Amino acid sequence: MTSTLKYMPILAGALALAGWAGTVEAQVQLNAGGSSAGRNFMSDIPLNLCDAAPLPNRFASADNNKITWTCNRGGSPSIIRYSATGSSDGVNKLLQPPGNPASNMLFLDHTLTAGCTGPVLTTRPTDGKQYNNTTGCGNGNTISLPVHMGASDVQGSSFNQTGPLGTTVLPLNDSSLNSQVGAIVPFAIYVGKGVVRLNAAGTGPAGQIDGLSRLQIEQIFARSVTDWTRLGFGTVTDAAPGTLEATSPITLCLRTAGSGTKAAFDQTLMLNATETALASATVIFSSSTSGVLSCLAANRRSIGYMDADQVVSFNPGGASAGLAYVVSVDGGLANDPSLTDRKRDLKCGRFAYWTALRLNQRTTPIGGGTDALMTAFISNVQAAATIAQIPTGAFWASDEEMVVSKNSDRGPLIWKAGPHPECR
């Protein structure tokens, strides 16, 4: 890395360690964390909030689970951090008082340069806004700070999962928090590159499978179905892509209990069965989205679930291009590239696997400009116009775009009043 900007003198640095703004002209700070599915979305939003000059700076850890932005906002230095751990942290950390170490989370310390590459001048295509992008920073370049805002894919009551066996998260009581509903979180079902449908004669592969029914998905993840052949599909190898394997055992790529992606999956798709909790060589649990992505990429017979925007990793040019792909659920896709409005199925109630991102705060003010920054952040998360500016906005949606809503993660769906010709 060629250089690292340091905005604070020594005293202000000491204040930063406490995670709170002070009386010396320290940066306004916003420390957010939780939802792993929301990591790309939440770390895209800060550029909307930063002044164009001087250029904002974005720093990312090697696993992309920790992002830190430094910039000016209204002429005042600001730091916006996000740490993707799991949605339960987006509730639990806020239930602790700020002075309690249990309220802390590890964030990327942008003043540490080990492993970092860059900065690279980057331009956002939608509006031409530029920033300096530094990537690959060591995963151990961290600093422990209190969490000001927590992000969760689901309501606290939706946590009630076990997996792997011995790891259980019970429902969380978030009633004491100020929880605001942000954008709509679309998820997707992914399968490994070796999973194929059969030709008419049933003797050879005929390309990628089109999709699965909710009932098929339910039985796969409950381990009632353990081989793709039982569903009429098959698998192939790179060495013999035109020949079906004799057996095609399914590898499951799962999230651990405490994941909002997992809780949303259980609430919306696993309605009559329970996800398996037994880890094995073909049942792989991961504590983050990046772990599931790696599992899918490494196992050609696999199936797993992640946020819909992760498909860019498997698309041409992505870091894991061609190693997995998205399949429809009951004929619907969160993002369908064949449609003029790619998010039609999500908006119109044809796709079940989605929730509303919840942004949790304590009810007591933080001060030092953090409250105002947090309010601006949440407003950006909620607005269709600002969501459209960010890369993940091509997948996520605002409530105002949705034809349907729901009062709980499980549903049922509620159709908004009036005709909706866009859903035809």
DAHULIN-V283303 format. One record per residue. N is the residue number from 1. RES is the residue in one small letter. SS is DSSP state (H for helix, E for strand, C for the rest). PSI is psi in whole degrees, 0 to 359 (* if undefined). D_LAST is the distance of its C-alpha to the last C-alpha in Angstrom with 2 decimals. Layout:
BEGIN
n;res;ss;psi;d_last
N;RES;SS;PSI;D_LAST
N;RES;SS;PSI;D_LAST
END
This chain:
BEGIN
n;res;ss;psi;d_last
1;m;C;135;51.38
2;t;C;325;53.15
3;s;C;158;53.17
4;t;C;128;51.90
5;l;C;132;51.65
6;k;C;120;53.53
7;y;C;343;53.15
8;m;C;144;55.44
9;p;C;178;59.17
10;i;H;317;60.67
11;l;H;317;60.50
12;a;H;327;56.85
13;g;H;323;56.24
14;a;H;321;57.87
15;l;H;325;55.57
16;a;H;324;52.58
17;l;H;332;53.78
18;a;H;345;53.38
19;g;C;11;49.80
20;w;C;149;50.48
21;a;C;151;51.18
22;g;C;193;54.84
23;t;C;340;57.14
24;v;C;149;57.87
25;e;C;66;55.28
26;a;C;164;53.17
27;q;C;147;49.53
28;v;E;131;46.93
29;q;E;142;45.44
30;l;E;114;42.20
31;n;E;114;42.23
32;a;E;152;38.94
33;g;E;170;38.23
34;g;E;248;36.63
35;s;C;121;33.15
36;s;C;324;33.39
37;a;C;331;29.63
38;g;C;6;29.77
39;r;H;316;32.63
40;n;H;315;30.83
41;f;H;310;28.70
42;m;H;329;31.72
43;s;H;355;34.00
44;d;H;329;31.71
45;i;H;320;31.72
46;p;H;326;35.47
47;l;H;331;35.35
48;n;H;333;33.36
49;l;H;344;36.34
50;c;C;148;39.18
51;d;C;152;41.15
52;a;C;332;40.87
53;a;C;141;44.67
54;p;C;162;46.48
55;l;C;132;43.96
56;p;E;156;42.30
57;n;E;129;43.28
58;r;E;131;41.09
59;f;E;132;42.90
60;a;E;141;41.34
61;s;E;164;43.05
62;a;C;325;43.20
63;d;C;2;40.74
64;n;C;14;38.42
65;n;C;350;38.57
66;k;E;124;40.58
67;i;E;135;39.76
68;t;E;131;41.98
69;w;E;138;41.45
70;t;E;135;44.39
71;c;E;178;44.03
72;n;E;144;44.98
73;r;E;115;42.87
74;g;C;29;44.24
75;g;C;354;47.30
76;s;E;134;48.02
77;p;E;137;47.99
78;s;E;152;45.29
79;i;E;129;44.44
80;i;E;120;41.08
81;r;E;147;41.14
82;y;E;134;38.62
83;s;E;118;39.64
84;a;E;109;37.14
85;t;C;301;38.78
86;g;C;150;36.57
87;s;C;330;34.64
88;s;C;328;37.48
89;d;H;331;39.68
90;g;H;349;37.27
91;v;H;306;38.42
92;n;H;321;41.92
93;k;H;328;43.31
94;l;H;344;42.51
95;l;H;350;44.19
96;q;C;146;47.46
97;p;C;150;49.57
98;p;C;328;49.62
99;g;C;350;53.22
100;n;C;128;52.62
101;p;H;336;52.32
102;a;H;347;49.64
103;s;H;354;47.36
104;n;E;158;47.77
105;m;E;154;45.59
106;l;E;124;46.48
107;f;E;162;45.04
108;l;E;125;45.62
109;d;C;105;48.86
110;h;C;350;48.29
111;t;C;351;52.06
112;l;C;132;52.63
113;t;C;359;52.23
114;a;C;125;52.77
115;g;C;348;50.38
116;c;C;143;48.49
117;t;E;132;47.45
118;g;E;196;46.90
119;p;E;152;46.13
120;v;E;127;43.80
121;l;E;124;42.47
122;t;E;141;38.66
123;t;E;130;36.17
124;r;C;122;32.67
125;p;C;327;30.51
126;t;C;328;28.20
127;d;C;3;31.13
128;g;C;7;34.28
129;k;C;136;35.80
130;q;E;157;38.51
131;y;E;162;40.24
132;n;E;123;42.84
133;n;E;119;41.47
134;t;E;125;43.94
135;t;E;171;42.89
136;g;E;13;44.53
137;c;E;144;46.71
138;g;C;135;48.58
139;n;C;341;46.79
140;g;C;2;50.08
141;n;C;72;50.10
142;t;E;163;49.28
143;i;E;137;50.39
144;s;E;121;50.07
145;l;E;155;48.70
146;p;E;148;47.37
147;v;C;126;43.62
148;h;C;326;42.49
149;m;E;131;38.77
150;g;E;143;37.15
151;a;E;131;33.63
152;s;E;137;32.13
153;d;C;343;28.77
154;v;C;168;29.28
155;q;C;155;31.22
156;g;H;325;34.87
157;s;H;345;34.49
158;s;H;349;32.16
159;f;C;117;35.06
160;n;C;60;36.76
161;q;E;155;37.01
162;t;E;137;39.80
163;g;C;128;40.00
164;p;C;172;42.13
165;l;C;129;44.51
166;g;C;346;46.71
167;t;C;110;44.13
168;t;E;138;42.43
169;v;E;125;40.61
170;l;C;164;40.55
171;p;C;142;38.25
172;l;C;141;39.07
173;n;C;102;39.83
174;d;C;18;38.25
175;s;C;339;38.88
176;s;C;356;41.69
177;l;C;156;39.53
178;n;E;103;37.50
179;s;E;120;34.06
180;q;E;138;31.24
181;v;E;127;27.63
182;g;E;232;26.61
183;a;E;167;23.61
184;i;E;129;21.16
185;v;E;109;22.72
186;p;E;134;20.50
187;f;E;177;22.50
188;a;E;157;22.26
189;i;E;129;24.13
190;y;E;146;26.41
191;v;E;154;28.64
192;g;E;158;31.78
193;k;C;338;32.03
194;g;C;353;34.00
195;v;E;126;31.39
196;v;E;157;30.16
197;r;C;168;28.61
198;l;E;156;30.97
199;n;C;175;31.26
200;a;C;326;31.07
201;a;C;349;34.75
202;g;C;19;34.47
203;t;C;350;37.34
204;g;C;170;35.93
205;p;E;151;33.23
206;a;C;38;30.02
207;g;C;186;28.58
208;q;C;150;26.62
209;i;C;150;24.91
210;d;C;321;21.12
211;g;E;181;20.87
212;l;E;154;22.31
213;s;C;161;21.46
214;r;H;322;22.39
215;l;H;321;25.31
216;q;H;315;26.58
217;i;H;316;26.49
218;e;H;315;28.32
219;q;H;329;31.05
220;i;H;312;31.51
221;f;H;345;32.16
222;a;C;355;34.33
223;r;C;23;36.34
224;s;C;333;36.01
225;v;C;122;34.78
226;t;C;1;36.91
227;d;E;135;36.45
228;w;H;332;33.41
229;t;H;334;34.89
230;r;H;341;34.37
231;l;H;6;30.60
232;g;C;14;31.00
233;f;C;184;30.91
234;g;E;184;33.83
235;t;E;155;35.27
236;v;C;166;37.20
237;t;C;163;39.70
238;d;C;325;40.17
239;a;C;330;43.41
240;a;C;69;41.91
241;p;C;347;38.18
242;g;C;4;38.29
243;t;C;128;39.90
244;l;C;140;38.43
245;e;C;150;40.48
246;a;C;321;42.23
247;t;C;152;40.94
248;s;C;67;38.06
249;p;E;137;38.71
250;i;C;132;35.92
251;t;E;126;36.77
252;l;E;132;35.01
253;c;E;103;34.61
254;l;E;160;34.52
255;r;E;153;35.05
256;t;C;160;38.05
257;a;C;139;38.06
258;g;C;347;37.46
259;s;C;132;34.42
260;g;H;327;31.33
261;t;H;319;29.22
262;k;H;315;31.04
263;a;H;318;30.74
264;a;H;321;26.96
265;f;H;314;26.78
266;d;H;323;28.96
267;q;H;326;27.07
268;t;H;331;23.54
269;l;C;326;24.21
270;m;C;70;27.85
271;l;C;334;27.51
272;n;C;1;30.08
273;a;C;168;32.36
274;t;C;137;34.17
275;e;C;141;34.17
276;t;C;147;37.48
277;a;C;6;40.12
278;l;C;111;42.61
279;a;C;147;42.99
280;s;E;187;44.26
281;a;C;336;44.28
282;t;C;10;40.76
283;v;E;101;39.46
284;i;E;119;39.59
285;f;E;141;39.08
286;s;E;146;38.60
287;s;C;355;39.11
288;s;C;166;36.61
289;t;H;319;33.44
290;s;H;328;35.73
291;g;H;319;37.50
292;v;H;320;34.43
293;l;H;315;33.53
294;s;H;321;37.08
295;c;H;314;36.96
296;l;H;316;33.89
297;a;H;330;35.45
298;a;H;349;38.75
299;n;C;105;37.61
300;r;C;344;35.81
301;r;C;15;35.17
302;s;E;167;33.70
303;i;E;142;30.63
304;g;E;178;30.05
305;y;E;140;27.78
306;m;E;175;27.60
307;d;E;148;25.50
308;a;H;330;22.68
309;d;H;349;24.45
310;q;H;349;27.39
311;v;H;335;25.70
312;v;H;334;27.33
313;s;H;331;30.61
314;f;C;348;29.63
315;n;C;162;28.00
316;p;C;133;30.39
317;g;C;347;32.91
318;g;C;165;32.48
319;a;C;333;35.54
320;s;C;39;34.53
321;a;C;128;32.67
322;g;C;0;31.80
323;l;C;348;33.27
324;a;E;169;30.09
325;y;E;162;26.34
326;v;E;143;23.14
327;v;E;153;21.53
328;s;E;159;18.23
329;v;E;116;18.52
330;d;C;36;16.96
331;g;C;357;14.69
332;g;E;150;13.53
333;l;C;144;15.20
334;a;C;329;16.19
335;n;C;108;16.18
336;d;C;105;14.64
337;p;C;348;16.53
338;s;C;351;14.61
339;l;C;151;11.55
340;t;C;313;12.00
341;d;C;99;11.36
342;r;C;338;13.36
343;k;C;16;13.02
344;r;H;312;9.27
345;d;H;321;10.22
346;l;H;310;13.15
347;k;H;327;11.77
348;c;C;10;9.06
349;g;C;25;11.68
350;r;C;359;11.09
351;f;C;125;14.44
352;a;C;334;17.59
353;y;C;78;20.29
354;w;E;158;20.50
355;t;E;180;22.82
356;a;E;127;23.94
357;l;E;132;26.97
358;r;E;128;29.94
359;l;E;113;32.73
360;n;E;138;35.97
361;q;E;157;39.09
362;r;C;160;42.43
363;t;C;348;43.07
364;t;C;139;46.23
365;p;C;152;46.13
366;i;C;318;47.08
367;g;C;180;48.50
368;g;C;18;49.41
369;g;C;351;46.16
370;t;H;321;44.08
371;d;H;317;42.39
372;a;H;320;41.22
373;l;H;320;39.99
374;m;H;319;38.10
375;t;H;317;36.47
376;a;H;321;35.37
377;f;H;311;34.06
378;i;H;321;31.93
379;s;H;321;30.56
380;n;H;320;29.47
381;v;H;329;27.82
382;q;H;340;25.76
383;a;C;131;24.73
384;a;H;321;21.61
385;a;H;319;23.83
386;t;H;328;26.45
387;i;H;323;24.28
388;a;C;341;22.84
389;q;C;336;26.46
390;i;C;153;27.30
391;p;H;316;26.66
392;t;H;346;25.13
393;g;H;344;22.74
394;a;H;345;20.62
395;f;C;316;19.94
396;w;C;164;20.61
397;a;E;157;18.69
398;s;C;161;20.08
399;d;H;326;19.48
400;e;H;337;18.44
401;e;H;337;15.47
402;m;C;138;14.33
403;v;C;337;12.04
404;v;E;159;14.31
405;s;E;174;18.06
406;k;C;148;20.92
407;n;C;350;24.60
408;s;C;162;25.93
409;d;C;325;25.24
410;r;C;333;24.70
411;g;C;195;22.28
412;p;C;168;20.92
413;l;C;146;17.66
414;i;E;121;17.43
415;w;E;133;14.26
416;k;C;152;15.13
417;a;C;154;15.67
418;g;C;166;13.75
419;p;C;150;10.36
420;h;C;73;7.66
421;p;H;339;5.49
422;e;H;347;5.68
423;c;H;2;3.80
424;r;C;*;0.00
END
